[in-house]
Amino acid sequence: MTRAAAETDVPTAPAFTLDGEPLAFVPGQTLAAALVASGRVAWRTTRGGQRPRGVFCGIGVCYDCLATVDGRRGQRACLVRARAGMAVTTGEGDDD
């Protein structure tokens, strides 16, 4: 007796929660990479002008990709590696 390939060969992708919804990622990805891979190009807005922001430089210099990670505000999503079970929230930024 053999099992169907769907039951044995497809591993479950790890996921974190993004604004309360699960988001799968590839191990080794940063939060920003996982967000962009899911189709999100902006995940917060500036306070002053409500201008959209997402990943810009990708190396932690510009601070455009800020998110709240496990309750810690102002984390640069391009520098934080995604981990299964982490809680990420997005929204208004800390700068203009």
C-alpha positions as CSV (number, residue, x, y, z in Angstrom):
1,M,0.0,0.0,0.0
2,T,1.3,3.4,-0.9
3,R,0.3,6.8,0.4
4,A,-0.6,9.6,-2.0
5,A,2.2,12.1,-2.7
6,A,0.1,15.0,-1.4
7,E,0.1,13.4,2.0
8,T,3.8,12.7,2.2
9,D,5.8,15.0,0.0
10,V,4.4,18.5,0.6
11,P,5.7,19.9,3.9
12,T,3.6,22.5,5.7
13,A,5.1,26.0,5.3
14,P,5.8,27.8,8.5
15,A,3.7,30.9,9.1
16,F,3.5,34.0,11.3
17,T,0.5,36.2,11.8
18,L,0.2,39.5,10.0
19,D,-2.5,41.7,11.5
20,G,-4.1,38.5,12.8
21,E,-4.0,36.5,9.6
22,P,-1.6,33.7,8.9
23,L,1.1,34.4,6.4
24,A,3.4,31.5,5.1
25,F,7.0,32.2,4.5
26,V,10.1,30.4,3.3
27,P,12.6,29.6,6.1
28,G,15.4,32.2,6.0
29,Q,13.2,35.0,4.6
30,T,13.0,38.4,6.3
31,L,9.6,39.7,7.2
32,A,9.9,42.2,4.3
33,A,10.8,39.5,1.9
34,A,7.8,37.4,3.0
35,L,5.5,40.4,2.7
36,V,6.7,41.3,-0.8
37,A,6.5,37.6,-1.9
38,S,2.8,37.6,-0.7
39,G,2.1,40.7,-2.9
40,R,2.3,43.4,-0.3
41,V,4.4,46.4,-1.4
42,A,3.3,48.8,1.4
43,W,2.3,47.9,4.9
44,R,2.3,51.2,6.8
45,T,1.6,54.9,6.3
46,T,3.3,58.0,7.6
47,R,1.6,59.9,10.3
48,G,1.7,63.3,8.7
49,G,0.7,62.6,5.2
50,Q,-0.7,59.0,5.3
51,R,1.8,58.1,2.5
52,P,2.3,54.4,1.9
53,R,5.6,52.8,3.0
54,G,7.1,49.3,2.6
55,V,10.5,48.0,1.8
56,F,12.7,50.6,0.1
57,C,16.4,50.0,0.7
58,G,16.2,46.5,2.0
59,I,19.3,46.9,4.3
60,G,17.9,48.7,7.3
61,V,19.0,52.2,6.5
62,C,15.8,54.0,5.4
63,Y,13.3,52.8,8.1
64,D,10.5,52.7,5.6
65,C,9.6,49.0,6.4
66,L,8.7,49.5,10.1
67,A,6.3,47.0,11.7
68,T,5.5,45.9,15.2
69,V,6.9,42.4,15.9
70,D,5.8,40.5,19.0
71,G,4.7,43.8,20.6
72,R,8.0,45.6,19.9
73,R,7.2,48.7,17.8
74,G,9.5,50.2,15.1
75,Q,11.2,47.0,14.0
76,R,12.7,47.1,10.5
77,A,11.0,44.3,8.6
78,C,14.0,44.0,6.2
79,L,16.3,43.0,9.1
80,V,14.0,40.7,11.1
81,R,14.0,37.0,10.0
82,A,10.5,35.5,9.9
83,R,9.9,32.9,12.6
84,A,6.9,30.6,13.0
85,G,4.3,31.9,15.4
86,M,5.6,35.5,15.6
87,A,2.9,38.2,15.6
88,V,3.4,41.1,13.2
89,T,1.2,44.1,13.1
90,T,1.3,46.9,10.6
91,G,-0.1,50.4,10.3
92,E,0.8,54.0,11.1
93,G,4.5,54.8,11.2
94,D,6.7,56.7,13.7
95,D,7.9,59.3,11.3
96,D,6.8,61.5,8.4
